Amino acid sequence: MTTTRTVSFDLSVHYGQAYLVDDTDDNPGYATFADDHPDHPVGIIRVEDGAALLLTGTHTGTLGFSATVADHDPGADTDGYEDIVEISFRSEAGRVSLCEWGGESVHELPELPSGPGWYRLRYHAVNMDEESEAEDRYLLQIWPKPESIPQVVKSTSAQLAYWRRAG
């Protein structure tokens, strides 16, 4: 039997940032992040030491965010989102939360199905470009998968192109 759990909430962002943090992380929202992968840049998500930096098109404000945790690859929503990227993430605790800038608010996510270990993060974005009149919104999918090379599944926005070049 497969399991998939999705939670949706309003996410407040500052500086276009939110953080996925392993529950062992002592300082959510204040981490520094390495450059993007030099050979396989994905731009809008960076992973380092049990945390992931998620970049948004909104600099400061509230946006729609959903997170799906599954015990299998739930499949990319290529029809509903303009940009989709993937990267590996290692959880020491088997539990993660999504934190707003500076740790101001923490959104608990469903428990990871395989406990501690490697997971794949697939980050979806729509309406990231500032000139868009529609609000940007995001979907983060998480499922167990051995470490693998980051990849861009779909890229259409100028924001994603910028962050991939910015390294």
C-alpha positions in Angstrom: 0.0 0.0 0.0 1.4 3.4 -1.0 1.0 6.5 1.1 1.0 10.1 0.1 0.2 13.1 2.4 -0.1 16.7 1.3 -0.3 19.8 3.5 -1.1 23.3 2.2 -0.6 26.6 3.9 0.1 30.3 3.4 3.9 30.9 3.6 5.3 34.3 4.5 8.6 35.0 2.8 11.2 37.7 3.2 14.1 38.1 0.8 12.4 35.5 -1.4 13.5 32.7 1.0 12.1 29.8 3.0 13.9 26.8 4.5 13.3 23.1 4.7 15.1 21.9 7.8 15.7 18.5 9.3 14.4 18.4 12.8 18.0 18.0 14.1 18.9 21.5 12.8 19.4 23.9 15.7 19.2 27.2 13.8 16.5 27.2 11.1 16.3 30.2 8.9 19.9 31.4 9.5 21.9 28.9 7.5 24.3 29.9 4.8 24.3 27.9 1.6 26.9 26.8 -0.8 26.8 27.6 -4.5 24.5 25.7 -6.8 25.9 22.4 -8.2 28.6 23.4 -10.7 27.7 20.9 -13.4 24.0 20.5 -12.8 22.6 23.8 -11.5 19.0 23.9 -10.4 18.9 27.5 -9.2 15.9 27.8 -7.0 16.8 25.2 -4.4 20.1 24.6 -2.6 20.8 21.9 -0.1 23.5 21.8 2.6 23.9 20.0 6.0 20.3 19.0 6.6 18.6 22.1 5.3 17.3 23.3 1.9 17.0 26.9 0.8 13.9 27.4 -1.3 13.9 30.6 -3.4 10.6 32.3 -4.5 9.6 35.0 -6.9 8.0 37.0 -4.2 10.5 39.1 -2.3 8.3 39.8 0.7 4.8 38.7 1.2 2.5 35.7 1.5 2.2 32.9 -1.1 0.5 29.6 -1.5 2.7 26.6 -0.6 1.9 22.8 -0.6 4.2 20.0 0.4 3.6 16.3 -0.4 5.5 13.5 1.4 5.2 10.1 -0.2 6.7 6.7 0.0 7.2 6.7 -3.8 7.8 9.2 -6.6 4.4 11.0 -6.8 5.2 12.3 -10.3 5.9 15.8 -11.4 3.0 18.2 -12.1 4.2 19.4 -15.5 0.8 20.8 -16.5 0.3 22.9 -13.3 3.7 24.4 -12.9 6.1 26.4 -15.1 9.4 25.4 -13.3 10.3 22.1 -11.8 13.7 21.1 -10.3 15.0 18.1 -8.3 17.8 17.6 -5.8 18.8 15.1 -3.2 18.5 15.7 0.5 19.7 13.7 3.5 17.6 13.7 6.7 19.2 12.6 9.9 16.0 12.8 12.0 13.4 11.5 9.5 11.3 14.6 10.2 11.4 18.0 8.5 9.7 21.3 8.8 9.3 24.3 6.5 10.5 27.5 8.2 9.9 31.1 7.3 12.7 33.7 7.2 14.5 33.9 10.6 12.6 30.9 12.0 9.6 33.3 12.6 7.0 30.5 11.8 7.5 26.8 11.4 5.2 24.6 9.4 5.4 20.9 10.3 5.4 18.5 7.4 4.3 14.8 7.5 6.9 12.4 8.9 9.2 11.1 6.2 8.2 7.5 5.3 11.6 5.8 5.5 12.9 7.6 8.6 16.5 8.9 8.4 18.2 8.7 5.0 18.2 10.0 1.5 15.2 11.7 -0.1 14.5 13.4 -3.3 13.1 17.0 -3.3 11.1 18.1 -6.3 10.4 21.8 -6.2 7.6 23.2 -8.4 7.0 26.9 -9.1 4.5 28.9 -11.1 4.3 32.6 -11.8 7.8 33.4 -10.4 8.5 36.2 -12.7 7.8 39.6 -11.2 6.0 40.9 -14.2 3.3 38.2 -13.8 0.0 39.5 -12.5 -0.9 36.2 -10.9 0.4 35.2 -7.5 3.3 32.7 -7.4 2.7 29.4 -5.7 4.8 26.4 -5.0 4.7 22.6 -4.4 7.5 20.6 -2.8 7.4 16.8 -3.2 9.5 14.6 -0.9 10.1 10.8 -1.3 12.8 8.3 -0.5 15.4 7.9 -3.2 19.2 7.3 -3.1 21.4 10.3 -3.7 21.4 11.3 -7.3 22.4 14.2 -9.6 20.3 17.4 -9.4 18.1 18.0 -12.5 15.9 20.5 -14.1 12.6 18.9 -15.1 11.0 22.0 -16.6 12.2 25.5 -17.0 10.2 28.4 -18.4 10.6 31.5 -16.1 13.2 34.2 -16.2 13.7 33.8 -12.5 14.8 30.2 -12.8 17.1 31.0 -15.6 18.6 33.9 -13.5 19.2 31.7 -10.4 20.8 28.9 -12.5 23.3 31.4 -13.9 23.9 33.1 -10.6 25.2 29.9 -9.1 
